[in-house]
């Protein structure tokens, strides 16, 4: 199962990810985030890292800014985590693969939520609804996805932590699990914001994939 580690800020930790079996590194280009990428990394350092797929996370940024960072950092994918419209997503998707993030609250109509984005995004991400745009470190009820017809590969995010490996593998066996493209981890694998506990990351990836 693919794993994305989001909120990377240290060059030495970024260099380690590929060797741990992680598929994606996430960089948060949102200045209000405690994991803002430029607190510890430069565009040059990100650009030079070639051993992992690089995902830029943006929140209501201008199209020009997003495309500039895609070029500067040689990003493979863009994750849009704000209130971006379908038209906005389409313009970005003409240039780079787009993951549109949706923040899920109780009793959400998933199919209605994603409907207008089906033709303009490559993938979706489902995260937990919070007060702001950042991650909450809290899980939403994954069962809300079970009966939804999503029709796109998706990332599962929101409070995923050490010990969730069996539950994630069980979710992957459900019909909806066929669309599970990757698992997104962040705050539950940190020493402090942006500083990852690499031993926890390694153990999680190993356990998650031990049945494959």
C-alpha positions as CSV (number, residue, x, y, z in Angstrom):
1,X,0.0,0.0,0.0
2,X,1.3,3.4,-0.9
3,X,2.1,5.9,1.8
4,X,2.4,9.7,1.7
5,X,4.2,11.5,4.5
6,X,3.0,15.0,4.6
7,X,4.5,18.1,6.1
8,X,8.1,17.5,5.4
9,X,10.5,20.3,6.5
10,X,13.9,18.8,7.0
11,X,16.3,17.9,4.1
12,X,17.8,14.9,6.0
13,X,14.4,13.4,6.7
14,X,13.3,14.0,3.1
15,X,16.3,12.1,1.9
16,X,15.4,9.1,4.1
17,X,11.8,8.6,3.0
18,X,12.4,6.6,-0.2
19,X,14.5,4.1,1.6
20,X,11.7,3.5,4.1
21,X,9.3,2.4,1.4
22,X,7.4,5.7,1.4
23,X,6.0,6.6,-2.1
24,X,5.1,10.3,-1.7
25,X,6.5,13.3,0.2
26,X,4.1,16.1,0.9
27,X,5.3,19.8,1.1
28,X,2.9,22.3,2.6
29,X,3.1,25.6,0.7
30,X,0.6,27.4,3.1
31,X,2.4,30.0,5.1
32,X,-0.1,29.7,8.0
33,X,0.7,26.1,8.6
34,X,3.1,25.1,11.4
35,X,4.6,22.7,8.8
36,X,5.2,25.4,6.2
37,X,7.8,23.9,3.8
38,X,10.1,26.9,3.8
39,X,10.7,26.8,7.5
40,X,13.4,24.2,6.8
41,X,13.7,23.5,3.1
42,X,14.6,25.5,0.0
43,X,13.2,25.2,-3.5
44,X,16.6,23.9,-4.6
45,X,16.7,21.2,-2.0
46,X,13.2,20.0,-3.0
47,X,14.1,20.1,-6.7
48,X,17.2,18.0,-6.2
49,X,15.4,15.2,-4.4
50,X,14.7,12.5,-7.0
51,X,14.1,9.4,-4.9
52,X,10.4,10.1,-4.1
53,X,7.3,11.5,-5.7
54,X,6.8,15.1,-4.6
55,X,3.4,16.5,-3.8
56,X,2.8,20.2,-3.2
57,X,0.0,21.1,-0.8
58,X,-1.7,24.4,-1.5
59,X,-4.6,26.3,0.1
60,X,-6.4,28.9,-2.0
61,X,-3.1,30.0,-3.7
62,X,-3.1,31.8,-7.0
63,X,-2.8,29.6,-10.1
64,X,0.4,31.5,-10.9
65,X,1.9,30.7,-7.6
66,X,1.1,27.0,-7.8
67,X,2.5,26.6,-11.3
68,X,5.6,28.5,-10.3
69,X,6.3,26.2,-7.4
70,X,5.6,23.1,-9.6
71,X,8.4,24.3,-11.9
72,X,10.7,25.5,-9.2
73,X,10.5,22.4,-7.1
74,X,9.8,19.9,-9.9
75,X,6.6,18.7,-8.2
76,X,5.0,15.5,-9.5
77,X,1.5,16.3,-8.1
78,X,-0.4,19.1,-6.5
79,X,-2.9,18.7,-3.6
80,X,-5.5,21.4,-3.4
81,X,-6.7,21.7,0.2
82,X,-8.7,24.9,0.2
83,X,-11.9,26.1,-1.5
84,X,-10.7,25.7,-5.0
85,X,-13.4,25.7,-7.7
86,X,-13.7,23.0,-10.4
87,X,-12.6,25.6,-13.0
88,X,-9.5,26.4,-10.9
89,X,-8.7,22.7,-10.6
90,X,-9.1,22.2,-14.3
91,X,-6.5,25.0,-15.1
92,X,-4.0,23.4,-12.7
93,X,-4.7,19.9,-14.1
94,X,-3.8,21.0,-17.6
95,X,-0.2,21.3,-16.3
96,X,0.2,18.8,-13.5
97,X,-1.7,15.9,-11.8
98,X,-4.2,17.3,-9.3
99,X,-5.5,15.8,-6.0
100,X,-8.5,17.7,-4.6
101,X,-8.9,17.3,-0.9
102,X,-12.3,17.2,0.8
103,X,-12.8,17.7,4.5
104,X,-15.5,15.3,5.8
105,X,-17.9,16.0,8.6
106,X,-20.7,13.7,9.9
107,X,-23.5,12.9,7.5
108,X,-21.7,14.2,4.5
109,X,-23.0,13.3,1.0
110,X,-19.7,12.2,-0.5
111,X,-21.0,11.7,-4.0
112,X,-22.6,15.2,-4.1
113,X,-19.4,16.7,-2.7
114,X,-17.1,15.3,-5.4
115,X,-19.6,15.4,-8.4
116,X,-18.4,18.7,-9.9
117,X,-14.8,17.7,-9.6
118,X,-15.0,14.4,-11.4
119,X,-13.8,15.6,-14.8
120,X,-11.2,18.1,-13.6
121,X,-9.1,16.2,-11.1
122,X,-7.0,13.1,-11.2
123,X,-7.6,12.0,-7.7
124,X,-9.3,12.9,-4.5
125,X,-8.3,13.0,-0.8
126,X,-10.7,12.6,2.1
127,X,-9.6,14.3,5.3
128,X,-11.4,15.3,8.6
129,X,-13.3,18.6,8.8
130,X,-11.7,21.1,11.2
131,X,-11.9,24.7,12.1
132,X,-9.2,25.7,9.6
133,X,-7.6,24.3,6.4
134,X,-4.9,22.3,8.1
135,X,-5.1,18.7,9.3
136,X,-6.9,18.0,12.6
137,X,-5.0,14.9,13.7
138,X,-8.5,13.3,14.1
139,X,-10.1,10.5,12.1
140,X,-13.4,10.8,10.3
141,X,-15.8,7.8,10.1
142,X,-14.3,5.8,7.2
143,X,-17.6,3.9,7.0
144,X,-19.0,7.1,5.3
145,X,-17.1,6.1,2.2
146,X,-18.3,2.5,2.1
147,X,-21.4,2.9,0.1
148,X,-20.3,5.9,-2.0
149,X,-19.6,5.6,-5.7
150,X,-16.5,7.8,-6.0
151,X,-15.1,6.8,-9.4
152,X,-11.6,8.2,-8.8
153,X,-8.5,6.9,-6.9
154,X,-8.3,8.6,-3.5
155,X,-5.9,9.2,-0.6
156,X,-7.2,8.5,2.9
157,X,-6.1,11.1,5.5
158,X,-7.0,12.4,8.9
159,X,-5.5,11.3,12.1
160,X,-4.0,8.0,10.8
161,X,-1.6,6.7,13.5
162,X,0.6,3.8,14.5
163,X,-1.6,0.9,15.2
164,X,-4.0,1.6,12.3
165,X,-2.3,-0.8,10.0
166,X,-4.7,-3.8,10.4
167,X,-7.7,-1.5,10.1
168,X,-6.3,0.1,6.9
169,X,-5.7,-3.3,5.4
170,X,-9.2,-4.4,6.3
171,X,-10.6,-1.2,4.6
172,X,-8.6,-2.0,1.5
173,X,-10.4,-5.4,1.2
174,X,-13.8,-3.6,1.0
175,X,-15.3,-2.8,-2.5
176,X,-14.5,0.9,-1.8
177,X,-11.0,-0.1,-1.0
178,X,-10.3,-0.8,-4.7
179,X,-10.1,3.0,-5.1
180,X,-7.7,3.5,-2.2
181,X,-4.6,4.9,-3.9
182,X,-2.6,5.8,-0.9
183,X,-2.6,6.5,2.9
184,X,-1.6,10.0,4.1
185,X,0.2,10.3,7.4
186,X,1.4,13.4,9.2
187,X,1.0,14.6,12.8
188,X,0.7,11.2,14.6
189,X,4.2,10.5,13.3
190,X,5.9,13.6,14.6
191,X,8.2,14.7,17.4
192,X,7.1,18.3,16.8
193,X,5.3,20.0,13.8
194,X,7.3,19.2,10.7
195,X,9.8,17.0,12.5
196,X,9.0,13.4,11.8
197,X,9.7,10.3,14.0
198,X,11.3,8.3,11.3
199,X,11.3,5.1,13.4
200,X,7.5,5.3,13.6
201,X,7.2,6.0,9.9
202,X,9.4,2.9,9.1
203,X,7.5,0.6,11.5
204,X,4.1,1.8,10.1
205,X,5.1,1.2,6.4
206,X,6.6,-2.2,7.3
207,X,3.5,-3.4,9.2
208,X,1.1,-1.9,6.6
209,X,2.7,-3.9,3.9
210,X,3.6,-7.1,5.8
211,X,0.5,-8.9,4.4
212,X,1.4,-8.2,0.8
